[in-house]
Amino acid sequence: GAAGGVVLLAGAAKLWGHLTSDELSKGQVALMEHIKQCHAATILDSIRDTPPEFSTAEGVPALRMTSQRFAVEYWFDLIKRNTHTTGHAVVTTEVKDLISIICDYQSKRTYGVLIGGKEGDPINLMWEEFKNFLVLLAAVTHVTLSTIKSVQQRVHYIEVLGDEKYFDMKSIFGADSAKNNSLLTMERVRKDLIIRVLPVLQREYNTICVRNKLEQLINSCKTTIADLIKYGLHIYSDYDYQREFHFGTLSEGAAPYHATYVGRVCTALIQSTAVRRGFDGLTVEDTTPNLFLGCGRTIALHASVQPGRTPEGLPFWKAVQKLRDCGIHPRLQSEAALRPLFTFLGLAQEFAAFTGVWRIAKDLAGAGGDFMIYGPGLDYVYQLCPTFSNLVRDIALAMDAVNLFADDQYMSALQNSDRRTFRSNAQVCRKIRHELHTNLDQCVEASDDILSTAKKASSIVQESEVKWNSFISSSQGLLRRL
């Protein structure tokens, strides 16, 4: 819901598809294509769909859109219903003003080909999609970086959209004044987003306590840990696991994952102290060994993966080559190919260990407020956040190296029409590759935001120390007198 850092919908992309060249003039077709291209290039939210009120079983032809939608009351009622259960919304007033600007413009468009009420033309469709975004924005009660980004994307969308050559067609606008009114409305909306909406959202976000920021970071990290392990399991795999990936089953070492060496490695990784603390949030002693040992991120598989052998006794690539059930494509069993894979998994372990540290920091902030993190913990924040960013960078580099090897074999398998299981596993990874990079970027953004707030908080901490010293001296004086 809107209260939980809502992903703001990109809106009525499907609605535009109902406009065919038969329904539009040549100029309208050009304008419609321009709008769609600008939307696709600037609105990067993950959900692009028809808003619920547009949906029917057959889809909604654009020409059925009624002038009721040009009345502010229609949209204000939507906002009222959306915010009724979400509590305090952050920018409801500002959004209502924006919708009023848009609706006022739409209701006055009675020139040129629009005489007779052809409401479903490109301009109106553009604004209908935009108003749906604004209705969702009006219901936001918990501002996240994604919220701010969504509004920044909308600003960029209008900036790219307002190209005068597409708004200089008399067949659409009829006169320069009409064209200028269209561009002027865009500029008014853009200016209000920059001057009125974004500062409120940024101010609201800056007031979020560090505990909530850490909680957002932990949630992003937790999703990323699961995806990293899923990726490491499948990217080189030539074994058919015959089911959708299930983290819990893998953590138990149950079928079908126990059947391969790489599956057992991933199970050992999940059972390690780092992952149990980071992913599950468990308070465990350091009795369960980590999968990868050594300083400087050197790779040495723990003996639990190869029972009976010391951790340093067998290089990991030789262990793979000696096993018939390794589960890895034969051409990916060389040291050159396996080193980035196990480096990737080892860095995933360190990522989980970092998440465990973030969890402890969140607990500290919960017990002692921001002062515990930005006071005694400030030096560690200055060190941890950049180190975390470097770790994420190394994960991305290791992932890119793994992809080079895997993609070569995927191409070969396609050319030879063989290795169907390997191709299927590779496709699993291709589906989450972009999402994984996005999640890693979000983790870094959240960490950087904590660091940025820490730098701003130094003056607040100093002020708190002054107040604390004043409290101590005043209390001591009072107690001595009494």
Number of C-alpha atoms within 10 A of each C-alpha: 14 21 16 12 16 18 18 23 24 23 22 23 18 16 22 22 13 15 20 13 11 8 13 14 14 13 15 21 18 14 21 23 13 18 22 16 14 18 21 15 12 19 22 15 16 11 12 16 15 21 18 10 8 15 14 9 5 6 12 18 15 22 15 10 19 12 14 11 17 23 16 18 13 11 21 18 12 17 21 14 12 19 21 12 12 16 13 14 19 19 20 23 11 17 26 19 14 21 24 18 16 24 22 15 17 21 15 10 19 15 14 14 16 16 10 9 15 16 23 22 23 23 18 22 22 20 19 24 19 18 21 24 21 23 24 21 26 24 28 28 22 20 24 22 16 15 20 17 16 21 22 17 17 21 23 17 20 19 15 16 21 18 12 11 8 17 21 17 16 14 14 23 21 15 14 13 11 20 18 15 14 19 18 15 17 19 16 13 20 22 13 16 20 14 10 14 22 19 13 18 20 15 11 16 17 15 9 13 15 24 23 13 18 23 17 18 23 26 13 19 25 20 14 24 23 17 20 23 21 19 24 22 27 24 26 31 26 22 24 15 18 8 7 7 14 11 14 11 14 24 19 15 19 14 12 15 25 18 16 22 21 24 29 23 25 24 25 25 27 27 20 22 24 29 28 20 22 26 23 13 16 14 12 11 9 10 8 14 17 22 27 23 16 11 7 6 12 12 20 19 26 23 16 17 19 17 9 9 13 13 21 14 14 16 13 19 16 12 16 20 15 9 11 10 15 22 24 24 17 12 11 18 19 13 15 12 19 19 18 20 24 23 20 25 26 23 21 25 25 22 25 29 21 23 27 26 17 21 22 17 20 24 16 17 21 16 11 12 16 19 19 19 23 25 19 11 16 19 12 11 20 16 11 17 20 15 13 19 18 13 18 21 15 15 24 18 14 19 22 14 16 24 22 12 19 22 16 10 20 23 12 14 15 12 9 9 10 12 16 15 16 24 23 18 21 22 15 17 21 15 10 15 16 11 14 19 16 13 17 23 17 19 23 23 15 22 24 16 19 23 20 13 16 23 15 12 17 15 11 15 20 12 12 14 14 12 12 12 12 12 12 12 12 11 12 12 11 10 9 7 7 6
